Amino acid sequence: MWLYLLKRLVLAIAITVVAVTLLFVMIHAVPGDPAAVLLGPRATPEMKAHLHQQMGLDKPFLVQIATFFGGLLHGDLGYDVFSQRPVADIVFEQLPYTIELILVSIVWAAAVAVPLGCYSAMRRNSLLDQAVGLMAVATIAIPSFVMAVYGLLIFAVALRWLPAIGPGQGVLDELVHLILPSFAMGIGWVGYISRLVRASMLETLGENHIRMARSFGISEWRIVFRYALPLAILPTVTILGVGIAWLLSAAVFVEVVFARPGIGALIVQAVNARNYPIVMGVVVITTLLIVIATAVSDLVNAGLDPRTREKL
């Protein structure tokens, strides 16, 4: 177990280094002067030179990367060029909103999709199985930002059932404001997870220990949820861990559409303003989140399937 955690730590460091380096390269490849964007058209050469020095853009490329990684080792992500506040403070102020949105989206999607997938496997080729399959293809094919726009137009503008923008105030109001954004992000996962659970469940139901359980007269529902589901759910847990990256990218569009705070909206604002320290800070934090999510999914798999513990 400790060797596995050490490997994960090394992998997290390597992924962060590669992601930050690639981002540095892309930032330098983008045409235009960030100082001119930040200061406006009336900025003098002296003002631009001062801002270049403040942002460290006057130094060679390798020196900029080394400086950033040196600060990262001490927990320093730099300072916002506008407010001069630490980047880490700004990112961690917005991060809870995005994590809340992702967790609500994936929890309700899994709560709906797993029973659908199990029932589809038990009633293979039935009318419900075909309906779930059709729904899965339809929802997976529709991007989350399209679902967000149409959800906003239908349920917030036309029907006026749900609030349109903002995070809400108070626990109950926040939950109400999460309905439309979490629906836009999670609906595609309902179809994807249900199909994955169905395929894995069909394979598991054909194994020898399931046949043995049936021979003892155990009810089919107990066989499915007690003996088959813990094994059939393993691919889904792995996909959910990897899917955090997709959900983070989807959160960018959803937070912009619903005017919600979060790191998605934050990075859009930072890119538009060429606020590179904020962009770098968001990339580092999201990279670490993805690595942590995949590690947690592997550990959950090990808890569900004792055979995988020997590989850790």
Rosetta blueprint (number, residue, H / E / L):
1 M L
2 W H
3 L H
4 Y H
5 L H
6 L H
7 K H
8 R H
9 L H
10 V H
11 L H
12 A H
13 I H
14 A H
15 I H
16 T H
17 V H
18 V H
19 A H
20 V H
21 T H
22 L H
23 L H
24 F H
25 V H
26 M H
27 I H
28 H H
29 A H
30 V L
31 P L
32 G L
33 D L
34 P H
35 A H
36 A H
37 V H
38 L H
39 L H
40 G L
41 P L
42 R L
43 A L
44 T L
45 P H
46 E H
47 M H
48 K H
49 A H
50 H H
51 L H
52 H H
53 Q H
54 Q H
55 M H
56 G L
57 L L
58 D L
59 K L
60 P L
61 F H
62 L H
63 V H
64 Q H
65 I H
66 A H
67 T H
68 F H
69 F H
70 G H
71 G H
72 L H
73 L H
74 H L
75 G L
76 D L
77 L L
78 G L
79 Y E
80 D L
81 V L
82 F L
83 S L
84 Q L
85 R L
86 P E
87 V H
88 A H
89 D H
90 I H
91 V H
92 F H
93 E H
94 Q H
95 L H
96 P H
97 Y H
98 T H
99 I H
100 E H
101 L H
102 I H
103 L H
104 V H
105 S H
106 I H
107 V H
108 W H
109 A H
110 A H
111 A H
112 V H
113 A H
114 V H
115 P H
116 L H
117 G H
118 C H
119 Y H
120 S H
121 A H
122 M H
123 R L
124 R L
125 N L
126 S L
127 L H
128 L H
129 D H
130 Q H
131 A H
132 V H
133 G H
134 L H
135 M H
136 A H
137 V H
138 A H
139 T H
140 I H
141 A H
142 I L
143 P L
144 S H
145 F H
146 V H
147 M H
148 A H
149 V H
150 Y H
151 G H
152 L H
153 L H
154 I H
155 F H
156 A H
157 V H
158 A H
159 L L
160 R L
161 W L
162 L L
163 P L
164 A L
165 I L
166 G L
167 P L
168 G L
169 Q L
170 G L
171 V H
172 L H
173 D H
174 E H
175 L H
176 V H
177 H H
178 L H
179 I H
180 L H
181 P H
182 S H
183 F H
184 A H
185 M H
186 G H
187 I H
188 G H
189 W H
190 V H
191 G H
192 Y H
193 I H
194 S H
195 R H
196 L H
197 V H
198 R H
199 A H
200 S H
201 M H
202 L H
203 E H
204 T H
205 L H
206 G L
207 E L
208 N H
209 H H
210 I H
211 R H
212 M H
213 A H
214 R H
215 S H
216 F L
217 G L
218 I L
219 S L
220 E H
221 W H
222 R H
223 I H
224 V H
225 F H
226 R H
227 Y H
228 A H
229 L H
230 P H
231 L H
232 A H
233 I L
234 L H
235 P H
236 T H
237 V H
238 T H
239 I H
240 L H
241 G H
242 V H
243 G L
244 I H
245 A H
246 W H
247 L H
248 L H
249 S H
250 A H
251 A H
252 V H
253 F H
254 V H
255 E H
256 V H
257 V H
258 F L
259 A L
260 R L
261 P L
262 G L
263 I H
264 G H
265 A H
266 L H
267 I H
268 V H
269 Q H
270 A H
271 V H
272 N H
273 A L
274 R L
275 N L
276 Y H
277 P H
278 I H
279 V H
280 M H
281 G H
282 V H
283 V H
284 V H
285 I H
286 T H
287 T H
288 L H
289 L H
290 I H
291 V H
292 I H
293 A H
294 T H
295 A H
296 V H
297 S H
298 D H
299 L H
300 V H
301 N H
302 A H
303 G H
304 L H
305 D L
306 P H
307 R H
308 T H
309 R H
310 E L
311 K L
312 L L
